[in-house]
Amino acid sequence: MSKNVASAMRLLVTGLIFSFSIPSFATAGSVSPDFVVLAKKLTPTVVNIRTARIIKPRTNLQRPRMQSPFDNFFEDFFGQFNGQMPQQRARREQSLGTGFIISPDGYILTNNHVVSGADEVIVKLADGREIKGEIKGADEKLDLALIKISEKEKFQAADLGDSDALEVGEWVMAIGNPFGLSQTVTAGIVSAKGRVIGNGPYDDFIQTDASINPGNSGGPLFNAAGKVIGINTAIIAGGQGIGFAIPINMAKGIITQLRDSGKVTRGYLGVRFQSLTADLAKSFGLESEKGALIASVEKGTPAEKAGMKAGDVILEYDGKPVNEGNELPRYVAATPIDKKVPVVIFRDGKKQELSVVVGKLQGDDSAAAVTGGNESDKLGITVQELTAELASRLNIKGSRTGLVIREVKPGSPAEEAGTVAGSIIVEINGQRPDSPEKFEAIVSRVKKDEVVRLLLRRPDGSIHYVAMKAE
């Protein structure tokens, strides 16, 4: 055997060994599932939802802008008349969506925006039957709704999986009603987890490239084992291969409440927070940007009673690490009322553990459980009461009291106006706010595109006015 032939044989054998070794490194979730088998098994658990509502005549003929992440299919094709829609009489408006059966007795989970305001809900099963549905409960903040169909028979229900165990790159399959095309099956992978898209205070979306379109809203996202790990909810307009689903574990925590009372009760701390930046973390003596920085503590709240203060950094909540600030609202909201929870904070260069008895969130806007966004978002700034310690950390000269701008959001009206972090707010529209709450109250009265005037004392001690348009 020649040297060339022997060398080629060795390369071939080495290649064969390597090629057969690859599967041993593959995970179960990375193996392509049999979508034919999954589709046959899971299609009966998915339903199409048709809603109708009666629109009464209005004196104002301007057609309202659609607010749902999924625009109404019929509005898109039949409702565009240069923004004008003459209404001489009451009309019937219809929309389409998707849902899935979660229990044999006929409970169906879908998105709230699919059924919100509906006067009639019709559920179409995979076998073609149409059954009237009743909205048993809804949660606007998570965009979820629970429907009950009146049939007495037992239905095939979908199994709910564990979205926390989901890995980026896993195969997923969606079944839905895109553009009115019932029982459409699409497949892809998990593109990312923990996406925050500005849909609400509890954003934690699964991003997928499985094809999702208007009409898929409320439908299930299955993993390779055929279990629901997400509820398809939103898309980016014009973004092909970018869809978002609510993790099923977030829905599990409220399904019972929706079924029993029709509404959701959430935990409450009473703090406003912001995410840490590298500079902020360094200024507090932290080695990383993990945690949620408390910007203010509302009076008489569970947080104040527990001894929390502005400037504390929450590192752990009820045994769970707070890696990013936006995780904290979800943790607090899911906590049972009156539960005593351990909270690890970073204060004065060291860790401390506090105990807080979680309260009940009252209403939608009276006081947030934990608030990352606020009225200041209209301007793109985060404010906090200035203390001597904070002034020293930020190297602020002159006044050691008042309100200080802790953060300026990139691309915001405040940044475009030249506002810098560390500036003291002397006035806003001629008024002198002496607390974050008063500042928020002033900004709350500002309308979109209205000009806001701020008198600021910069960190170097200079005083000047800036003007910006509110978003």
Backbone torsions as a table, in degrees:
resi	resn	phi	psi	omega
1	MET	NA	128.6	-177.9
2	SER	-69.8	159.8	179.6
3	LYS	-61.8	-37.5	-179.3
4	ASN	-64.4	-43.3	180.0
5	VAL	-65.8	-43.7	179.8
6	ALA	-61.8	-41.3	178.7
7	SER	-64.2	-41.0	179.2
8	ALA	-64.3	-39.8	179.7
9	MET	-64.0	-40.9	179.0
10	ARG	-63.8	-41.1	178.0
11	LEU	-63.7	-39.9	-179.3
12	LEU	-65.1	-46.1	179.9
13	VAL	-62.9	-43.8	178.4
14	THR	-60.1	-41.9	179.1
15	GLY	-64.1	-39.7	179.3
16	LEU	-65.5	-42.5	179.2
17	ILE	-61.7	-44.3	-179.3
18	PHE	-63.7	-42.6	-177.2
19	SER	-65.8	-34.4	180.0
20	PHE	-81.8	-11.3	179.3
21	SER	-85.2	-20.7	-174.1
22	ILE	-58.1	-46.9	-176.7
23	PRO	-60.0	-23.7	-178.5
24	SER	-67.0	-19.3	179.1
25	PHE	-94.5	-7.6	-177.4
26	ALA	-79.1	145.3	175.9
27	THR	-92.2	162.7	-178.5
28	ALA	-61.1	-36.0	-178.0
29	GLY	-71.6	-17.1	-177.3
30	SER	-89.3	-11.4	179.4
31	VAL	-77.7	131.3	-177.7
32	SER	-62.8	124.1	180.0
33	PRO	-75.8	166.6	175.2
34	ASP	-84.9	95.5	-175.6
35	PHE	-66.4	-26.3	177.3
36	VAL	-63.2	-48.3	179.4
37	VAL	-63.9	-44.7	-179.2
38	LEU	-62.3	-43.6	-178.7
39	ALA	-61.5	-44.5	179.7
40	LYS	-63.3	-40.1	-177.6
41	LYS	-72.2	-38.8	-168.7
42	LEU	-97.5	-22.1	-178.6
43	THR	-53.1	-39.8	179.7
44	PRO	-63.6	-17.0	-179.5
45	THR	-86.9	-8.8	-175.9
46	VAL	-103.0	136.8	-178.8
47	VAL	-123.4	155.3	171.2
48	ASN	-97.8	140.7	-177.1
49	ILE	-119.7	124.2	176.6
50	ARG	-115.4	126.2	179.6
51	THR	-118.2	158.2	177.6
52	ALA	-143.8	144.6	173.3
53	ARG	-142.8	152.1	-178.2
54	ILE	-94.7	119.6	179.4
55	ILE	-96.6	117.0	-179.0
56	LYS	-80.1	155.5	179.8
57	PRO	-59.5	144.5	178.1
58	ARG	-123.2	150.8	176.1
59	THR	-76.6	-31.5	176.3
60	ASN	-84.4	120.6	-174.5
61	LEU	-89.1	1.5	-179.2
62	GLN	-73.3	125.4	179.9
63	ARG	-73.4	130.2	-178.7
64	PRO	-68.9	149.6	177.0
65	ARG	-75.7	138.1	179.2
66	MET	-66.4	134.2	-178.0
67	GLN	-101.3	-17.2	-175.3
68	SER	-69.6	147.1	173.1
69	PRO	-58.8	-25.5	175.7
70	PHE	-111.0	113.2	178.2
71	ASP	-65.3	146.3	179.5
72	ASN	-60.6	126.4	-175.5
73	PHE	-58.0	-45.7	-176.8
74	PHE	-71.7	-31.9	176.8
75	GLU	-63.9	-40.9	-178.4
76	ASP	-58.7	-38.5	-172.7
77	PHE	-96.9	-27.2	-173.6
78	PHE	-123.7	-4.2	-172.4
79	GLY	-107.5	11.5	-175.9
80	GLN	-100.9	108.2	177.1
81	PHE	-132.5	59.5	-180.0
82	ASN	55.5	35.4	177.0
83	GLY	81.1	-4.6	-179.1
84	GLN	-110.6	138.0	179.6
85	MET	-139.8	88.2	-179.4
86	PRO	-57.2	131.8	-177.1
87	GLN	-126.6	98.7	178.6
88	GLN	-87.1	-22.4	-177.4
89	ARG	-147.6	169.0	177.2
90	ALA	-63.8	143.2	179.5
91	ARG	-130.5	161.5	-178.1
92	ARG	-104.1	120.5	-179.4
93	GLU	-106.9	131.3	-177.9
94	GLN	-117.6	155.0	174.5
95	SER	-147.4	162.0	-177.1
96	LEU	-124.9	147.4	177.2
97	GLY	-158.1	-167.1	-176.7
98	THR	-135.0	158.3	174.3
99	GLY	-154.3	178.2	176.8
100	PHE	-146.5	145.6	-176.4
101	ILE	-76.7	128.7	-177.2
102	ILE	-112.3	-4.9	177.4
103	SER	-151.9	149.0	-177.7
104	PRO	-60.3	-21.8	-179.2
105	ASP	-86.4	10.2	168.8
106	GLY	95.4	23.9	173.5
107	TYR	-85.4	137.1	-174.8
108	ILE	-126.7	134.9	177.5
109	LEU	-103.5	138.1	178.1
110	THR	-152.9	-174.1	175.6
111	ASN	-84.6	146.3	176.6
112	ASN	-62.4	-38.3	-176.1
113	HIS	-70.1	-12.3	175.7
114	VAL	-73.1	-37.0	-173.2
115	VAL	-115.1	-3.6	-176.6
116	SER	-58.5	129.0	178.3
117	GLY	76.2	6.1	-176.7
118	ALA	-73.9	137.8	172.6
119	ASP	-90.2	-18.8	-178.9
120	GLU	-147.5	136.7	177.7
121	VAL	-126.5	121.6	178.1
122	ILE	-116.2	125.1	-179.1
123	VAL	-104.7	125.6	178.5
124	LYS	-106.1	119.2	-179.8
125	LEU	-78.6	168.4	-178.9
126	ALA	-63.8	-26.2	179.7
127	ASP	-84.9	3.8	176.4
128	GLY	97.9	-13.8	179.8
129	ARG	-68.6	144.6	176.8
130	GLU	-115.0	128.0	-175.4
131	ILE	-129.4	139.4	178.0
132	LYS	-70.6	135.2	179.6
133	GLY	-110.6	152.9	178.1
134	GLU	-119.4	130.5	178.1
135	ILE	-77.6	113.2	-176.5
136	LYS	-89.9	-24.8	179.8
137	GLY	-176.2	159.8	-179.1
138	ALA	-150.7	150.3	177.6
139	ASP	-131.1	105.8	-175.9
140	GLU	-67.5	-34.9	-175.9
141	LYS	-66.0	-39.5	177.3
142	LEU	-93.4	-6.5	-178.6
143	ASP	60.6	50.7	178.5
144	LEU	-128.6	148.8	177.1
145	ALA	-142.4	150.2	179.5
146	LEU	-116.0	126.6	-179.4
147	ILE	-116.0	146.5	175.7
148	LYS	-122.2	128.5	174.8
149	ILE	-96.8	148.0	-165.7
150	SER	-85.8	-7.2	-179.4
151	GLU	-61.3	145.3	-177.9
152	LYS	-89.3	-10.7	-178.5
153	GLU	-74.1	169.4	176.9
154	LYS	-89.7	140.6	-178.1
155	PHE	-113.9	153.4	174.2
156	GLN	-75.1	123.8	-176.6
157	ALA	-108.1	151.2	177.4
158	ALA	-80.6	144.8	175.2
159	ASP	-83.1	135.9	179.1
160	LEU	-92.0	128.7	-177.8
161	GLY	-93.0	-161.7	-179.5
162	ASP	-117.1	101.1	-177.4
163	SER	-70.9	-20.7	178.1
164	ASP	-67.7	-27.3	-178.7
165	ALA	-85.8	-2.3	-177.2
166	LEU	-67.4	140.1	179.8
167	GLU	-116.3	144.4	174.8
168	VAL	-62.5	132.0	-178.2
169	GLY	101.7	-10.3	178.3
170	GLU	-68.8	148.4	174.0
171	TRP	-70.6	140.6	174.5
172	VAL	-139.3	157.7	179.9
173	MET	-135.5	135.9	178.3
174	ALA	-112.9	141.0	173.0
175	ILE	-125.4	130.2	-177.6
176	GLY	-165.0	-160.4	-170.9
177	ASN	-127.2	52.9	-175.3
178	PRO	-65.5	128.4	179.1
179	PHE	53.6	32.0	178.5
180	GLY	79.9	3.5	179.4
181	LEU	-88.2	96.5	-170.2
182	SER	-66.3	151.9	175.4
183	GLN	51.7	47.6	177.2
184	THR	-89.5	129.7	-178.9
185	VAL	-107.7	129.1	175.2
186	THR	-132.6	156.7	-177.8
187	ALA	-138.1	156.5	178.4
188	GLY	-174.1	-152.1	179.0
189	ILE	-127.9	169.4	171.7
190	VAL	-78.0	116.9	-176.9
191	SER	-84.8	-32.5	-179.4
192	ALA	-168.2	163.6	175.7
193	LYS	-125.6	160.6	175.5
194	GLY	68.0	30.4	-179.3
195	ARG	-74.0	135.5	174.4
196	VAL	-110.5	114.7	-174.1
197	ILE	-116.5	9.8	178.1
198	GLY	78.9	21.9	-178.9
199	ASN	-85.3	-17.5	-179.1
200	GLY	170.5	178.7	-175.4
201	PRO	-71.2	-12.9	-176.1
202	TYR	-116.3	30.6	179.3
203	ASP	-57.1	129.6	176.4
204	ASP	-163.2	55.0	-167.2
205	PHE	-80.3	149.7	167.2
206	ILE	-86.9	127.8	175.5
207	GLN	-98.0	134.6	-179.0
208	THR	-138.8	153.6	174.3
209	ASP	-101.3	6.3	169.6
210	ALA	-61.9	130.2	-172.3
211	SER	-58.8	119.8	178.2
212	ILE	-128.5	131.8	-176.4
213	ASN	-138.4	171.2	175.5
214	PRO	-52.5	127.5	-175.7
215	GLY	109.9	-23.9	173.4
216	ASN	-74.8	-14.8	-173.8
217	SER	-54.5	127.2	179.9
218	GLY	92.5	-6.3	-178.8
219	GLY	-82.3	166.6	-176.3
220	PRO	-85.6	149.4	169.0
221	LEU	-113.1	114.2	-175.6
222	PHE	-97.0	149.7	170.9
223	ASN	-91.3	-176.9	-175.6
224	ALA	-66.3	-19.4	178.2
225	ALA	-86.6	-0.2	179.2
226	GLY	81.6	20.8	178.7
227	LYS	-108.5	145.3	-179.0
228	VAL	-73.0	123.5	176.7
229	ILE	-117.9	-1.4	178.9
230	GLY	-164.7	160.6	175.9
231	ILE	-115.3	114.4	-177.5
232	ASN	-63.0	128.0	-168.1
233	THR	-132.5	-41.8	-169.9
234	ALA	-143.8	158.2	175.6
235	ILE	-135.1	161.5	171.5
236	ILE	-95.9	122.6	-178.4
237	ALA	-56.3	124.0	179.1
238	GLY	79.8	-2.2	-179.2
239	GLY	-94.9	100.6	-179.6
240	GLN	-75.7	135.1	179.2
241	GLY	77.3	18.0	177.8
242	ILE	-128.1	104.2	177.4
243	GLY	-130.5	160.8	-175.7
244	PHE	-131.3	141.0	-179.5
245	ALA	-131.0	142.6	175.1
246	ILE	-75.0	128.7	177.5
247	PRO	-58.9	135.5	-175.5
248	ILE	-63.6	-27.9	179.9
249	ASN	-65.0	-28.4	176.1
250	MET	-69.8	-34.3	179.5
251	ALA	-73.8	-35.2	-178.4
252	LYS	-55.5	-36.2	-176.2
253	GLY	-71.1	-13.6	-176.5
254	ILE	-120.7	-8.5	-177.5
255	ILE	-57.7	-46.0	-179.5
256	THR	-62.2	-41.0	178.9
257	GLN	-64.2	-41.8	179.2
258	LEU	-63.9	-39.2	-179.3
259	ARG	-70.1	-39.4	-174.2
260	ASP	-84.5	-37.0	-174.1
261	SER	-126.5	-11.5	179.4
262	GLY	81.6	-1.2	179.6
263	LYS	-145.4	173.7	-174.8
264	VAL	-120.0	134.5	175.0
265	THR	-105.7	132.5	-176.5
266	ARG	-122.2	157.0	178.1
267	GLY	-73.0	162.5	-172.2
268	TYR	-145.5	130.6	174.4
269	LEU	-108.9	-48.1	-178.9
270	GLY	95.5	40.0	176.1
271	VAL	-127.7	155.6	169.1
272	ARG	-110.5	137.7	-174.4
273	PHE	-132.8	170.9	172.6
274	GLN	-145.3	156.6	177.0
275	SER	-75.0	152.9	179.6
276	LEU	-83.0	142.9	169.1
277	THR	-104.3	169.9	179.9
278	ALA	-60.2	-41.8	-178.6
279	ASP	-68.1	-42.0	179.0
280	LEU	-64.0	-44.5	179.8
281	ALA	-58.4	-43.3	-180.0
282	LYS	-64.6	-39.3	-178.5
283	SER	-65.6	-26.9	178.9
284	PHE	-92.5	-2.9	179.6
285	GLY	84.4	18.7	179.1
286	LEU	-89.2	147.6	-178.5
287	GLU	-84.8	-16.5	-179.8
288	SER	-142.1	175.0	-179.3
289	GLU	-93.5	11.9	-179.4
290	LYS	-76.0	139.1	178.8
291	GLY	124.5	172.2	178.0
292	ALA	-121.8	120.1	-178.5
293	LEU	-85.0	123.2	178.7
294	ILE	-77.3	119.2	179.7
295	ALA	-88.0	-34.6	177.9
296	SER	-159.3	154.9	178.5
297	VAL	-122.0	125.4	-178.8
298	GLU	-77.3	144.8	-175.6
299	LYS	-69.4	142.6	176.4
300	GLY	73.4	13.5	-176.0
301	THR	-97.4	166.8	176.4
302	PRO	-55.5	-36.6	-179.4
303	ALA	-64.8	-43.8	-179.8
304	GLU	-65.7	-41.8	179.5
305	LYS	-63.7	-28.1	179.5
306	ALA	-82.3	-8.4	178.4
307	GLY	94.1	13.6	178.0
308	MET	-72.1	147.2	-178.1
309	LYS	-134.8	157.5	173.4
310	ALA	-61.5	135.8	-177.4
311	GLY	100.4	-14.8	173.6
312	ASP	-70.1	146.0	175.2
313	VAL	-113.8	118.5	179.5
314	ILE	-81.5	117.5	-178.4
315	LEU	-99.3	-33.3	179.5
316	GLU	-140.1	145.1	176.8
317	TYR	-133.4	118.5	178.8
318	ASP	52.1	42.0	177.2
319	GLY	84.6	-4.1	-179.2
320	LYS	-105.0	131.5	178.5
321	PRO	-69.1	140.7	176.1
322	VAL	-99.7	92.8	-177.8
323	ASN	-78.1	-37.6	178.3
324	GLU	-129.9	148.7	-176.1
325	GLY	-57.1	-36.4	-175.1
326	ASN	-72.1	-5.0	175.2
327	GLU	-76.6	-29.7	-173.9
328	LEU	-60.6	-46.5	179.1
329	PRO	-57.4	-37.3	-180.0
330	ARG	-67.4	-40.7	179.3
331	TYR	-63.1	-46.8	-177.5
332	VAL	-66.4	-44.6	-177.8
333	ALA	-60.3	-34.2	-177.0
334	ALA	-85.1	-1.7	-177.5
335	THR	-81.2	133.2	176.8
336	PRO	-59.7	143.4	179.8
337	ILE	-62.4	140.1	178.0
338	ASP	72.7	7.7	176.1
339	LYS	-76.1	136.4	176.9
340	LYS	-87.0	118.6	-170.9
341	VAL	-118.3	132.7	173.7
342	PRO	-78.5	135.5	179.4
343	VAL	-128.5	124.0	177.6
344	VAL	-95.3	123.5	179.7
345	ILE	-119.3	163.3	173.8
346	PHE	-114.4	119.0	-177.3
347	ARG	-143.8	132.9	177.8
348	ASP	53.7	40.6	173.3
349	GLY	82.7	7.5	179.6
350	LYS	-148.8	160.7	179.1
351	LYS	-81.8	144.0	174.4
352	GLN	-137.4	153.1	175.8
353	GLU	-113.9	127.6	176.4
354	LEU	-114.9	160.4	174.6
355	SER	-118.5	128.6	-179.2
356	VAL	-124.1	134.7	175.2
357	VAL	-92.3	111.4	-173.1
358	VAL	-66.9	132.1	178.8
359	GLY	-93.8	-172.7	-178.8
360	LYS	-106.9	126.9	177.6
361	LEU	-69.7	123.4	-179.0
362	GLN	-99.8	118.9	176.9
363	GLY	69.5	-168.4	-176.7
364	ASP	-97.3	-34.3	-170.3
365	ASP	-127.0	-2.7	-175.2
366	SER	-63.6	-41.2	177.4
367	ALA	-165.8	120.0	-175.4
368	ALA	-73.2	150.2	176.0
369	ALA	-57.0	-56.1	171.2
370	VAL	-146.8	124.9	-172.3
371	THR	-113.4	118.8	174.3
372	GLY	-93.6	-41.4	178.1
373	GLY	-95.7	152.0	178.3
374	ASN	-155.0	-172.0	-178.0
375	GLU	-63.5	-25.1	179.4
376	SER	-64.8	-15.8	176.6
377	ASP	-61.3	-23.3	176.8
378	LYS	-61.2	-27.7	-178.9
379	LEU	-105.0	-24.0	-179.6
380	GLY	90.6	30.5	179.8
381	ILE	-130.9	157.2	173.5
382	THR	-119.3	128.0	-177.0
383	VAL	-114.5	157.7	179.2
384	GLN	-154.8	152.1	175.7
385	GLU	-64.6	136.0	-178.4
386	LEU	-86.5	130.3	174.8
387	THR	-116.9	165.6	179.7
388	ALA	-61.5	-39.8	-179.6
389	GLU	-64.1	-43.8	-179.4
390	LEU	-67.2	-39.4	178.6
391	ALA	-61.2	-37.6	178.8
392	SER	-67.3	-42.1	-178.9
393	ARG	-65.3	-38.6	-177.7
394	LEU	-90.0	2.2	178.1
395	ASN	59.2	43.2	-179.9
396	ILE	-88.0	126.4	179.6
397	LYS	-93.2	161.4	176.0
398	GLY	80.1	-127.6	-174.4
399	SER	-57.5	139.7	177.5
400	ARG	-114.2	13.6	177.6
401	THR	-132.5	165.5	178.6
402	GLY	113.7	-159.0	178.8
403	LEU	-108.8	134.3	-179.3
404	VAL	-115.4	143.3	175.3
405	ILE	-83.3	112.0	-177.7
406	ARG	-81.9	-32.5	-174.9
407	GLU	-150.8	142.5	175.0
408	VAL	-117.5	122.2	-176.5
409	LYS	-71.9	130.5	178.2
410	PRO	-58.3	135.4	178.7
411	GLY	77.9	3.9	-177.5
412	SER	-82.9	166.4	175.8
413	PRO	-56.8	-36.4	-179.1
414	ALA	-64.9	-43.4	-179.9
415	GLU	-65.5	-42.2	179.8
416	GLU	-63.5	-26.0	179.3
417	ALA	-85.4	-2.4	178.3
418	GLY	89.8	16.0	179.1
419	THR	-72.2	139.6	-179.7
420	VAL	-123.6	147.9	177.0
421	ALA	-62.5	144.5	-178.0
422	GLY	96.2	-6.2	178.2
423	SER	-75.5	143.5	176.7
424	ILE	-92.2	132.0	177.4
425	ILE	-85.6	110.1	178.3
426	VAL	-85.4	-45.1	-180.0
427	GLU	-144.4	154.0	168.6
428	ILE	-133.7	116.4	-176.5
429	ASN	51.3	40.6	176.3
430	GLY	84.0	-4.5	179.9
431	GLN	-104.9	150.7	-177.9
432	ARG	-110.3	96.0	179.5
433	PRO	-76.6	135.8	-179.4
434	ASP	-111.5	8.9	177.5
435	SER	-154.2	155.6	176.5
436	PRO	-57.4	-35.2	-178.9
437	GLU	-64.6	-40.8	179.0
438	LYS	-69.5	-37.6	176.7
439	PHE	-62.1	-44.7	179.0
440	GLU	-61.7	-39.3	-179.3
441	ALA	-63.8	-38.7	178.7
442	ILE	-66.9	-46.7	-178.2
443	VAL	-66.0	-31.8	-178.5
444	SER	-62.4	-23.4	-179.7
445	ARG	-87.7	-5.1	-179.5
446	VAL	-82.9	132.2	-179.5
447	LYS	-92.1	162.4	179.4
448	LYS	-57.7	136.9	179.9
449	ASP	69.7	3.8	175.2
450	GLU	-76.6	140.6	-178.6
451	VAL	-78.3	130.8	177.9
452	VAL	-113.7	133.0	-179.5
453	ARG	-110.6	126.1	177.5
454	LEU	-116.8	137.6	170.2
455	LEU	-103.7	117.8	-172.3
456	LEU	-120.6	145.5	168.4
457	ARG	-106.9	112.3	-176.0
458	ARG	-71.5	164.1	-179.3
459	PRO	-56.3	-26.2	-179.8
460	ASP	-84.3	0.4	177.6
461	GLY	98.1	-12.3	179.7
462	SER	-73.7	149.4	-178.8
463	ILE	-117.1	134.0	177.8
464	HIS	-158.2	162.2	177.6
465	TYR	-94.9	148.1	169.6
466	VAL	-133.9	149.3	178.3
467	ALA	-128.0	143.1	-178.2
468	MET	-151.8	155.8	176.0
469	LYS	-93.5	131.0	-179.5
470	ALA	-70.9	143.8	177.2
471	GLU	-84.8	NA	NA
